[in-house]
Amino acid sequence: MKAKEALQTVIDRQNVFASFNKEPKITIATLTKTDADKIYNSLAGAMSPENLHCDGEITPAQARAKARIYMAAVRELQRMGFEIPEDCYEIR
């Protein structure tokens, strides 16, 4: 999966949760630093071992596939000029 596609996948997931909370949706075309920080924080949580491995409910290969998507999204955000916040140590 390409980095931009991975970021779109992550944003799509983020937008599902945003719709439940009646928050505005995020788009790649209008991404702000606040949006990027929100995505980074979400990815940091998703990359915790418990979440990444679904508490042991998925195979190691499935967990690695998830991690590749998440890290590709991180690379795309970095390519776009958004730095990883200091408190997101899981993805540093």
Phi, psi and omega in degrees: 000134180286157185300317181294322177295321179296316178298319179297321177299315180294317179296319178301317178296318179298321182291331175299312180293323178298322181295326177295325182265007181055039176264156179294148179281153178261140173232150179297321185296331184242025184299130177251171177299320178300316177298314181298317178297321177298317180294315178302315180296321177296316179294323178299318177294319181293333182274357176297146184306320181297316181286318182299320182264007180051047181052037177082010183273351177239164181284159175303324179296320178294321178295319178296322179297317177298315181299321179297318178297312181298317181289329174295321177296319177299314180300321180293318177299318178296318178300327180281356176099008180264120181279152177287127177299149183300330183278003179260058185293339181295336183247012179274000000 
